[in-house]
């Protein structure tokens, strides 16, 4: 596509303490895909799981979006991301079964597909997707984490949660079981919106209010905003890997324009 | 592994390891930790393991449960906490549970919701939020700085730099950001063809550390940077 409808900036950093970066990020602005995964498992298996997941999802969506654009089949972004997540789940699960060192590996996932003025998002675990609209940050995902369950069930208050050691305990992950049901959602995406995908290494250390401030203050320079977010997490301790993807909608992106263009092309071909 | 140590009058009476079982505290012998004290109820308090945490809950006792001298109804135990029951002290030891830094790697655990697996699907309003506060290290201190506007809009004003970033200039035209970090304040160009200047020198694309008394020029604004 000659004119970009979305701008993306992404940063992943090992942090101050860890030896390895088990996070993995992929972006394809032309396609409108952003995915972030935070792997878990011993012997660097977390790295393997998160890379497998993001790569398989990206390649799956590349094919599907090309099909949507060419008019082959009914475009169904939510189904496409669901299928790509399931393929990734199967692959990570199979690899973990085959190789002993990979046993028990898994990964969180935050995935966004931008198509036809909408965002389709898929989510597993405690990585997050936020949206900044009119300078207000809103969380679009719900963490699959023990801490979140505890707060929702009223076992502990949100303010007490800061004293908990359950921050890193997730209740769902990709690749752990034969099949998975991701959290799926679809929403309108408007020009000016900035979507923030992040691993818990960011939101565990940087308050939502500061994420909102950084992204809205630096929204005209996305790479600078992304590095600022990661830097803030590291300045606040940075004890985990930190990853951020920022995706800013530059203009409307109706699918119809592709189809019209194709219709014209075919008309012209006779 | 976490451990409980019961003491009174300076001598240790009982110790036990905490695993994934509930531990009841009270005056009746059926409790795991029996405290024979007139201010302690038959069933006084309970310690419940949840993930990496142990949560102490007061069972609506008459005289209350005190953690480090403060009355507690529900409390996430921290390494070194002392829970007082009358003349008895119950100490919680768990080196892994020092609140300062959590080096635990991400791990999978069973959720608490019976129906949490019924993942919400399709479109709809964003889920209501239960905010989990961030776990910023308490030991990190940030410097205190401000800028005084010497020329341009808001001349004479002093602007505290008490957040992680503050932008100056004109959005969409010439914009610079001052970033607060533990080791000082830094200025960086954000957008526009012309770079901010510090003491009449262009910052260019660099990140520049600010010193007390530096004079910053961004768009039409001139600012003096002041550091405590």
Interface residues (C-beta under 8 A of the other chain):
Chain A: X17 X22 X38 X39 X40 X46 X78 X106 X108 X125 X126 X138 X139 X140 X141 X142 X143 X144 X146 X147 X148 X149 X150 X151 X152 X153 X155 X156 X158 X159 X160 X161 X162 X163 X164 X165 X166 X167 X168 X169 X170 X171 X172 X173 X176 X181 X182 X183 X184 X185 X186 X187 X200 X203 X204 X205 X206 X207 X208 X210 X213 X214 X217 X218 X220 X221 X224 X228 X231 X232 X235 X236 X237 X239
Chain B: X50 X51 X52 X53 X55 X74 X75 X76 X78 X96 X97 X99 X101 X102 X103 X104 X105 X106 X107 X108 X109 X110 X111 X112 X113 X116 X117 X119 X120 X121 X122 X123 X124 X126 X127 X129 X130 X131 X132 X133 X134 X135 X136 X137 X140 X163 X164 X165 X166 X167 X171 X172 X175 X177 X179 X181 X182 X188 X190 X191
